[in-house]
Amino acid sequence: MSTSTATAAAATGLTTWAIDPAHTHVEFAVRHLMITTVKGRFTDLSGAVRMHDDDITKSDVDIRIAAASIDTREPQRDAHLKSPDFFDVDTYPEITFRSRRVSDVDGNEFKLTGDLTIHGVTREVTLNVTSEGRAKDPWGGERAGFSATTRIKRGDFGLKWNQALETGGVVVGDDVKIALEIELLKQA
């Protein structure tokens, strides 16, 4: 952050916090064959939160996820998910989330609404967020933790590949549960 940006942030009461990717998890769950749930995660992400210490509703979030970092613990499935049938990571290498507003603050819980872009399609989504607290780390840094959940329909983002089952239903469900555990490191 430049000196002028740091001065402007201080004047507005905003502090920048970087996402610590080693202590942050972005996971998803989707129905498979209508009988089980497959879970996966993304392992390469970055971003920042500009947090207002006195008024959380004045905060903003910017997260970037490398779509090719998808990991479902099955290499063949991961290759298919990276293909044009699903994420098409060569054409759409990033999944992004940019906040628009924070609302419904109730103690350490609030709603974070923003633009989620997957597969080149942007939709507004709302995350249910819990602030898990703040702590000093052993190296003198200040950390903050947040948990968040939401649900999306993958078809809303152009992820429409599927196959019908002989017994009825489809191979991949449309509803996707998303869960995030985010650890932030306060920037100087």
C-alpha positions in Angstrom: 0.0 0.0 0.0 1.4 3.4 -0.9 1.9 6.1 1.7 -1.0 8.2 0.3 -3.3 5.1 0.3 -2.2 4.2 3.9 -2.9 7.8 4.9 -6.3 7.8 3.2 -7.2 4.5 4.8 -6.2 5.7 8.2 -8.3 8.9 7.7 -11.4 6.8 6.9 -10.8 4.3 9.8 -10.1 1.4 7.4 -7.3 -1.1 8.1 -6.1 -3.5 5.4 -5.9 -7.2 6.3 -4.4 -9.7 3.9 -5.8 -13.3 3.6 -3.3 -15.8 5.0 -3.7 -18.6 2.4 -2.0 -21.2 4.6 -4.7 -20.8 7.2 -7.7 -20.2 5.0 -10.0 -22.8 3.4 -12.6 -22.4 0.7 -14.7 -25.6 0.4 -17.8 -26.7 -1.5 -20.2 -29.6 -1.4 -22.5 -30.9 -4.1 -24.7 -33.9 -4.5 -23.4 -36.8 -6.6 -25.8 -39.4 -8.2 -28.5 -38.0 -6.0 -27.3 -40.2 -3.1 -24.1 -38.8 -1.7 -22.3 -35.5 -1.3 -18.9 -34.8 -2.9 -16.7 -32.2 -1.2 -13.9 -30.3 -2.6 -11.8 -27.2 -2.0 -9.7 -24.6 -3.8 -6.1 -24.4 -2.6 -4.8 -21.2 -4.3 -6.4 -18.0 -3.1 -5.5 -14.4 -2.2 -7.2 -11.2 -1.3 -7.7 -8.5 1.2 -10.2 -7.1 3.6 -10.4 -3.4 4.3 -12.0 -3.4 7.8 -13.4 -0.5 9.6 -12.7 -0.9 13.3 -15.6 1.1 14.5 -18.3 0.2 11.9 -18.1 -3.2 10.2 -20.7 -2.1 7.7 -18.1 0.2 6.1 -15.7 -2.7 5.4 -15.0 -4.3 2.0 -13.7 -7.6 0.8 -11.8 -8.7 -2.4 -11.0 -12.4 -2.9 -9.4 -14.1 -5.9 -9.3 -17.9 -6.3 -7.3 -19.8 -8.9 -10.0 -22.0 -10.5 -7.3 -24.6 -11.5 -6.5 -25.1 -7.8 -9.7 -27.2 -7.4 -9.1 -30.4 -5.4 -11.7 -33.1 -4.8 -9.1 -35.8 -4.0 -9.7 -37.5 -7.3 -7.4 -36.5 -10.2 -9.7 -37.6 -13.0 -12.7 -35.7 -11.6 -10.5 -32.6 -11.0 -9.3 -32.7 -14.6 -13.0 -32.9 -15.7 -13.9 -30.0 -13.4 -11.1 -27.9 -15.0 -12.3 -28.7 -18.5 -14.8 -26.6 -20.7 -17.6 -28.9 -19.3 -17.3 -27.1 -16.0 -14.9 -24.3 -14.9 -13.0 -24.0 -18.2 -9.9 -22.8 -16.3 -8.0 -21.9 -19.5 -10.7 -19.4 -20.5 -11.8 -18.4 -16.9 -8.7 -18.8 -14.7 -10.1 -16.9 -11.7 -13.1 -17.0 -9.4 -13.6 -13.7 -7.7 -15.7 -12.2 -4.9 -16.0 -8.4 -4.4 -18.2 -7.2 -1.6 -21.0 -4.6 -2.0 -22.3 -4.2 1.5 -22.3 -5.5 5.1 -25.7 -5.7 6.8 -27.8 -7.3 9.5 -25.0 -7.0 12.1 -25.9 -8.9 15.3 -23.0 -9.2 17.7 -20.3 -11.2 15.9 -22.6 -12.2 13.0 -23.5 -10.4 9.9 -24.4 -10.7 6.2 -21.8 -9.9 3.5 -23.3 -9.3 0.0 -21.2 -9.1 -3.1 -20.5 -10.1 -6.6 -19.3 -13.6 -7.1 -17.9 -14.3 -10.6 -17.5 -17.9 -11.7 -17.0 -19.1 -15.3 -17.2 -15.5 -16.5 -20.7 -15.0 -15.0 -21.3 -12.6 -12.1 -24.1 -13.0 -9.7 -24.9 -11.3 -6.4 -24.6 -13.6 -3.4 -24.9 -13.2 0.4 -22.6 -14.9 2.8 -23.6 -15.5 6.4 -20.5 -14.5 8.3 -19.3 -15.1 11.9 -16.4 -13.1 13.3 -14.3 -15.7 15.2 -12.2 -13.1 17.0 -8.7 -11.5 16.9 -5.4 -12.6 18.4 -1.7 -11.7 18.4 0.5 -14.3 16.8 3.9 -15.3 18.2 5.7 -13.1 15.7 4.0 -9.8 16.7 1.3 -9.8 14.0 -2.4 -9.3 14.6 -4.8 -11.9 13.2 -8.5 -12.1 12.7 -10.7 -15.1 11.9 -14.0 -15.4 10.1 -16.3 -18.2 9.1 -18.8 -17.9 6.2 -21.4 -20.0 4.4 -23.6 -19.6 1.4 -25.5 -21.6 -1.2 -25.5 -21.1 -5.0 -26.9 -22.8 -8.0 -24.1 -23.9 -10.3 -26.4 -23.5 -13.3 -26.7 -19.8 -12.5 -23.0 -19.5 -13.3 -23.1 -21.4 -16.6 -21.9 -24.7 -15.0 -24.6 -26.8 -16.7 -22.9 -30.1 -17.6 -24.8 -33.1 -16.4 -26.0 -36.5 -17.3 -29.4 -38.1 -16.7 -29.5 -41.3 -14.7 -31.6 -44.3 -15.8 -33.3 -44.3 -12.4 -34.2 -40.6 -12.6 -32.2 -37.6 -11.4 -28.8 -36.4 -12.6 -25.1 -37.1 -11.9 -24.3 -33.7 -10.4 -26.7 -31.7 -8.3 -27.3 -28.0 -9.0 -27.2 -26.8 -5.4 -23.7 -26.0 -4.1 -22.9 -25.4 -0.4 -19.9 -23.1 0.1 -18.0 -22.8 3.4 -15.0 -20.5 4.1 -12.7 -20.4 7.1 -10.6 -17.2 6.6 -7.6 -16.0 8.6 -6.4 -12.5 8.0 -3.1 -10.8 8.9 -3.2 -7.1 9.6 -1.0 -5.1 7.3 1.4 -2.4 8.5 
